[in-house]
Amino acid sequence: MNLQLSDLQYAVDVAMGRQPGSLLLKNARLVNVFTLEIQHTHILLAGRLVAAVGPEYAQAPAAAVVDLEGRWVAPGLIDGHVHLESSLVSPAEYARGVVPRGVTGVVTDPHEIANVAGAAGIEWLMEASEGLPLEVWITVPSSVPSTPLETSGAVLGLAEIERLLAHPRVVGVAELMSFPAILAADVTELGKVLLAERSRKSPEGHAPTLVGPALQGYLASGIASDHESTTLEEGRAKLEAGCFLMVREGSTTRNLEALAPLLRPEHGERIGLVTDDRLPSDLLREGGVDFLVRKAIGLGVDPAYAIRAGSWNVARHYSLLRRGAIAPGFQADLVVLDDLHSFRAQAVYQRGRRVAHQGQLEVLLPRAEASRAVSHTVRLPDPGPQDLRIPASTGKVRVIRAIPHQVLTAEEHLEPTVRDGEVVADPSRDLAKLVCFERHGKNGRIGKGLVTAFGLQKGALACTVGHDHHNLMAVGVSDADIVTAARRLWALGGGMVAVADGQVLAELALPIAGLITDEPLEAVDARLQALEAAAKTLGVTLPDPYMVLSFLGLAVIPELRLTDHGLVDVRQGAVVGLFVE
């Protein structure tokens, strides 16, 4: 926050009436996140800080006075866990999308860009998020790579994590994703927990489906949180075990409705709201963490507690000083609301200045240029159809089943379709070929498998967003079209593409680390809609096919995944063959 002694003197003098304030917000209905009450009061600011709150300040002298006429005022919201890169846009463009909605802070885990460009990628994101009307705190990625069963563009070891933890905007070590390694008491993974604690920062968790002894063992390491709960029972078990429960509503994984019964005042400071991954379409139409507050209220959650879970609770979890509430000495991050239940921001103040009004940002945003470290990051050997052949064998094959609106997958065992001694895609059975091209220029490996539930009847889809290694992921029923798609992404420097009969039908270039563009949200959304429309013409019936495709290589969430090493059984933590023995 970089407060000076003069800032504190000014705030005290304003509260004591010795100096006029910078702004008086009169006749407010304040959402008190400490008591969960609505207070009819007045809010007096002293520059960046709240100086005083109370009925006695109705006539306090101030350089400017705004009569809110009974409007509600809530603290600026803080998203407790998000990967900014998953929005596909720059941090500045992300801020333009969420700040007018009342989001004034996010805690981001930049492990997407770290898996491509290492510490240099994290440092680019830090620089690109400076000077915004949105505070961006960082958790240092702990999983670069996420597992040894994939090839990433960089490796972030203990020494690098320790160096990055010293940065003043770093608030923790990000989600420790390899839960099998934690449960095996792996010294490297446990060492990351200790590094966080010794830096007095939070070690963050990632414990999908863990309950019982596995959950107890995972939390015994000292890991503090989890955002992967998908059922009420799982969420309750984690709360009971002392975990800070992050309730997630992303673009693909939407868990708020299932977990909403846990959002109750008796759970105090132990629950926070997070988006994890949100695409431009959802940011534009629904919003960021403000959407979670709005949806929670619609599901019957007490409005004051929903706001608390999206502000004060997150600030407390990460020890964000002077954030998350409206009270004397807190940073003046405020949202003025015409209606509490709809949580629609009429005005947004950040650090005491109005930065948005009636849904429009009122400040200029800095533009960050892509550094050399995050440019030209797609490095493929020239692939050909012959590289995608899968020799036939005997028996059934393992097939990944994609699950709509979930990051989880299922493993199925099916008879393959064989032609000329090769396992091939079979649109009549909804069997497509899934391919992972190592794209960081490390070894040129190509992982191959089969996937069902896309509905693809012709052509191919491909993208360089491939969690978490961010290799090039492709799904198709034509090897030639898969190769055409891969070559086009190579030429673009990364992105997303739809191909049929050797022709590109739609594309989105993501030249920054193969993950991000500097185009506006609206333009990116339009290109994504064109990609989705193209996918539908190819027969795709799966919602959000590119988002789903991007997660099919995520080898830390059950059950079956594909990386450049091959098929990965996540529960075993091992590469397995295509054919079932």
N, C-alpha and C positions, 0 to 999 in steps of 0.2 A: 504493500500500500504506500510505502515511502512517506509516511506522515512526518511532518516536522513539528518541533515544539511549538511553533507559532500557530499551527493548526489546532492544537489542543488548547492553547491559551484563548484563541478566538472562540472556540466552542464553549468553553467555560464562561467567558465573559458574556457571550450572547445569552446563555442560559440564566446568568445572574443579572441580566438587564444592563450591563455596563457598556455593551455595544449593540448596535442593531444587527439583526440576522441578515443573511443573504436572501432568504425566501421564507415567507410564512404561508403555509397551506392551511387555510381556515376551513372550519366546518367539515371535517373529515370523519368518515366512519372507518376507524383504524382496525385492521385485523391484527390482533395481538397474538402472536404465535407462542408466547409464553403461557398465557392463561386461556387461550382459545376463545377469548371474548371479543366482541365488537365494541369498540370504545368511540363515543361521540366526543371528538377532541380537536385539537389544533397541533400542527407539527411545525416546528421552527428549525430551520437549517442554518448552519454556519459553514458556508463553502461546501466542502466534501462530506461534512459530518452532520448528523442529526444532533442539534444542540439540546432540544427539549421537546417534550410531548406533554400536553395537559390542558385542561380547560382554562387555566389562568393565563394562557398565552394568546387569548383571543385578540388582544390589542397590542401585542408585542411589536416593537419597531422592527422594520425589515426593509431592505432595498426594494423588494418586490413582494406583492401580496396576491395570492390566487385564492378566490373563494370557490371551494369545491362543491358547495351547495349539497352536502350530504353524500357525495360520492364515496365509494369505498377506496381505501388505500391499503395495499398489501406490499410486503417486501418483494424486491426483485427476485425472480426465481433463479435457482441454480440447478442445472442438470448434473446429477451426481456421477454419471458415467456415460461417456459418448466417445465414439471414434469420429472426429471431425472429417477425416478423409472419406468416410462412408457416405457423406453428403455429396461427394464428387466435385465440390466447389471449394474455392479458397476460403480461408478463415474469415476474410472480410465479407465475402458474399454470404457466408453462413450467418454472420452477425446481422447483415441486412435483412435476412429472412426471419430471425427470431427475436431481435431486440424490440421491434415495434409491438411484439406480442407480450412483452413483459419478462423476457428472459435476459438477465443481466450478468450471468456467469455460467460457465461450464467447467467441468473437470474432464479433461480429455486424455485418453490413452492413445498415443500416436503410434501404436504398434504396427499399423498398416504401412506407414511410410518408413518406419524403422526396419521392417522386414525387407524393404527394397533398398534403402540407402543408409541404414545404420544410424549412428549418432548424428551424422551430418543431416540426415532427413529430419530428425527430431529438432535439431537446431534451426533448420529452415522453417519448420512449422512454428517454433517459438518466435522467430523474427517476424514471420508473416502475421502473427496474431498480436503483435505489439500495437499499442495506440488505438485499439478499437473501443467502441462503447460497450464492449462485452469483455468481461474479465475471463481469461483463459488460463486455468491452472493445469498442470501437467502431472500425470503419474508416469513414472519411467517404465517403459515396456520391460517386462520380465521374461518374455517368451519370444526371443529373437534368436533362433527360430522357435516356434511353438513346441516342436518335438524334433528328435533326430530322424524322424521318418519323412522328412521333406527337405528340399533345398531352398533356402532363402537367399536374398541378395546380400545379407550381412549377418554378422553374429555380434550380439551384445553380451559381453561377459561381465563378471562381477566387478572388475575394475572400472569398466565404463559405466555401469549402473551406479557405483559409488560416486564417481565424478559427477554424474548428472544429478544425483540427489542433493548436491550442494547448491543447486540453482534455487534462487528465492521463490520462483513460481512453481517449483516441484513440491507436491504435497503427499507423495507416496510412491510405492512400487506397485505397478499395475498388475492386473489380474494374473495370478499364477495359474496358468492354463493346464499345465501337465499334471493333472491330479493323480494319475498313476505314479508319477515320480515322487510326489509329496507323500503318498501313502506308502511308498517303498522307502521313505526316509532318505531320499537322495540328498547328499550333502550340498550339492550345488544349489538345488531348489530351496532347501532350508536356509542356506546362506543368504539368499535374497530376502527372506523374511527378516533375518537378523540385521541385514544392512538397513532395511527400512526402520526397524526399531531403534537401532543405534543412531539414526539420523532424526529420531523423534517424529517419524512420518509413518503413514499407514500402509501395511501390507494388504493388498486387495486380492479378492478371491474369485474363483471360477469353478463352481462345483456342480455341474449339471447332473441331476438325478440322484445325487448322493444323499443317503439317509443312513440311519443306524450306525454301526461301527465305522463304516467308511467316512461318514460325515464327521464323526467324533475324531477320527484320526486326522482328517484334513484340517479341522479347526484346532487340534492339539498343537499344530505347528505354530500357531499364533496368527494365522490369517484372519482378517477382521470382517470381511464382507462377502456377499455373493449376490449376483444379479441374474442367475440362471434358473431360478425356480419357475416351474411351469404349472404346478398343481398346488391347491390349497394345503394338502398334507405336507408336501415338500417345504413350502414356505413356512408353515407352522413349526416343523421340525427344526428348521434353521434358526427361527426366532428363539425357540426354546433352548437351543444350544448356545445362545449368546451372540449369534451372528448378526451383523448389521444387514438387514434385508433390503435389497434394492429391488423395487418393483419396476419391471421393464415393459415398455410398450414401444417397440421399434417398428420398422417397416415390414420385416418378415416375421419376427417373433413378437407376438402380442399376448402378454400374460396378465395385464391389469385386471380384466374381468374375473379371471380365476382367483386372483390374490386379493381382490378388493375387500373381502370380509375381514382381512387382517389389518386394514387401514382404520384402526380404532384408537381413540385417544389413550386408552390404557397401555398401548404399546409405546407411548412416549416418543423418545428420540431414536428409536431402534429401526425405523423404516424410512427409506428415502425413495424418490422417484427418479427414474433414469430412462433415456431413450436408446442408448447403445448404438444403434445404426438407424439413420433416417434418410431416405431418398428425397431428392428435390420435390417430387410430386407431393409427398406427405408433408414436407416442410411448408410448401405453399398452401396446401389445402387444409391441413390440420394444425400445423405448427410444431414446436419443439416440446419441451417439458410442460409448457402451458396446456398442451392438449391433454396430457395425463391428468393435470389438475382438473380441467374441465370435465373429462370423462369420469374421473373418480367421483366428483360431485354428482354427476348424472347417475352414477350407480348407487347413490345414497350415502356416500362418505360425507361426514361433517365438513363443510367448506373450509373452516378455519384449520382443521387438521390436514386436509388435502393440501392447503397452501403451506402449512408447516412442513409437511413431508417433502415439498418441493423447494424448500428454502432453508429454514433454521436447522432441520435435522441433517441435511447434507453439510451445511457449514460446520455443525458440531462434529460430525464424523471426521471431517478432514482438518479440524482445528483452524478454520478460516476465520481469523480474528476480525471482529467488527462487521461480520457479514450475516445475512440471513434473517434479519429482524429490523423493525423500526423502533428504535429506542435511543435514549441519549448516548452519544459516543459511537454509535454505529455508522458505518458508511451510508450515505444517503442514496441508496438504490431503492427506488419506489415505483410502484405501479398504481396508477389511478384507474379505477374501474367504474363504468356506468352501472354494471350489474355484477353482483358477486358470483352468482351461480353460473353464468355463462363465461366468466373470466375473460372478458374482452377488454383489452387495454385502451383507455381513452388517451392516456399520456404515460410516458415512461421517463423516469429520472435516473441518471447514473452518475455517481459521484457528485450529486447535488445539482446537475444541470439537466435541463430537459433535452433528451436525445431523440424522442419520437413522439408524434402526436397523430391521433386518428389513423393509426396503422402505417404511417409514413416516417421513415428515418429523417432526422433533421440535421445530421452532421455528415461531413465528408469522411470517406473511408480511405485509409492509405492503401496503396497498391504495392504488393510485394512481387518482385521478379523471381522467377525460378532460378535457383542456383545450379551450378554445374552438377552437383551431387544428385539432383533430382530430375535431371534432363537426360534424354536418350537412354532410358533404362531398359528398353526391350531389346534383348540380344539373343536372337535365335540362330541356330544352324539352319540352313535352308531346308525346310521339311518337305517331304514328298509323300504321296499316298502309300508308297511301300513301307514307310516308317510306322504306319498305323495298323498293319496287318496283325491279326491275332490267330496263331495256328490252332487248329482244332485238336481236342483231346477227348477222352472219354468221361462221361458223367455230367452232372449238373454244374452250373456256373453260379458264382456269387453275383447278385445284381443289387445295386443301390436303388432303393425306392425313395424318391423325393416326397416330402410331406408338405402340403400347402400350409403357409403361414407359420412354419416351424423351421428351426435350424436343425433339429433332430432328423436323422434318416433311419430307415429300416433296412435290414439285410434280408434278401429273399434268395432262394435256391431254385433255379429254373433250368429247364432243358434249353441249350443254346440253339440258335438257328445257324446251320453250317452250310457253306457254299464253297465248292472247290477247295475243300480242306481248310477253310478259314471260318472263324466265328464272325458273323456279320450282324449289322443292325437289321431289325425286322419291324418296320412301321406297323404291320398288321397285328403285331403282338405288343405294340407300344414299347419296343426295346430299341433304345438308341445307343450309339457308341459314345462313351465319355472319355475324353483325352485330357491329360495334363502335360503341357510342354514346359520344361524348365526354361525360363526366359531371362535369367540374370547373367547368362554367359559363363556359368560355372562348369557344367558338365554335359549339357544337351540331352539329358534324360527325357524320355517320354513315357508317362504312365498311361495305361489303357484299361478300360473296363466297360461295363454296361450299366445303363440306368433306365428306370421306368418311371412313368407318371407324367412325363412331359407332354405326351400326345403328338410329338413331332412326326410329320409324315414325309417331309422332304427337306433338303438343305441342311444348314448348320447355324448355330449360334456360338459366339465366342467372346471372351472378355479377359482382360489382364487384371481385373479385380478378382483375386482368388484367395480367400482367407485361409490361413494368415500368411502363407508364404508368398502369395501374389504372383504365382506362376500363371501361365496362360491356360485358362480352362475353356474347353470346347465340348459341345454336345451336337451330334449330327447323325443323319442316316446315310450320308454320302461321304466317303473318305476324301474325295476330291474337293468337296465343298468345305470340309473341315480344314484342309490345307490352304484353300483360298482365304478362308477367314483368318487363319493364323498369319499368313503373309501380309494381309491387309493391316492387321494390328501392328505388325512389325513396322510397316511403313508409317503408320500414324504415330508411332511412339507410345502406343498403348490406347486402350479404350474398350468399346463394345461394338459388335458388328453382327449383322444378319446376312446370310449368303444363301443363294439358291442357284443351281445350274451355272455355277462359276461367276455369278454376278452379285455385287454388293447391293443389297436392298435398302439398308439403313445403317448408320454408324454414328458413334459419338467418340470423338478424339479426347483422350485424357493424357496429355503430354507431360504432366508433372508427375513423375514416378510411376506412370501408367495408371494413376489413381485419381488424379485431380485435373480439372480445367479451370482457367480463369474467366470463363464465360459466365454471364448472369444466370441465376437460378431458373428464370423463365425459359431461357434458350436451352439450357440443359434439360429441363423438363420436356420441352417440345421434342427434342431429339430422342429422349427416352420413350416418349409416347409413340414416336415413329418406329422405334425399335420393337416396342411391344406389338404395334399393329403389324409389322412385318412378321414377327414371330407367329401371330395368329394366322396369317396367310399360309404359314408353313405347317399349320395344324396344331400348334401349341395350345393346350388348354390349361396348363398350370399357371396360377396367378404369379406375377412378378418373376418371370422365368430367369431373368438375368441376375436378380438377387439370389434366387435359389441356386443357380449355377455357381455363383461366386462362393457359396458356402459348401459346395460338395467336396471341396478339398480340405475342409477344416478338421484336421485329424486329432482334435481334442474334445469333440462332442460326438457321442454315440449316434449310430452304431458303426456303419461302414462308410469309408471315405476313399477318395482317390487323390494321391499326390504323384509327383514325378517318380517316386520310389515304387509306386504300384498301389494296389488296394491295401487299405489299413483297417484292421479290426481295432477300433478305439478302446474297447474294454480290455482287450489283451495287450494293447500297446505294441502291436506287431504288424509287419507286412504279411499279407496272406495271398495265396495264389488265386487266380480267377476260378480255377476248377476246384470243386469241393472234393477233398480226398475221402 
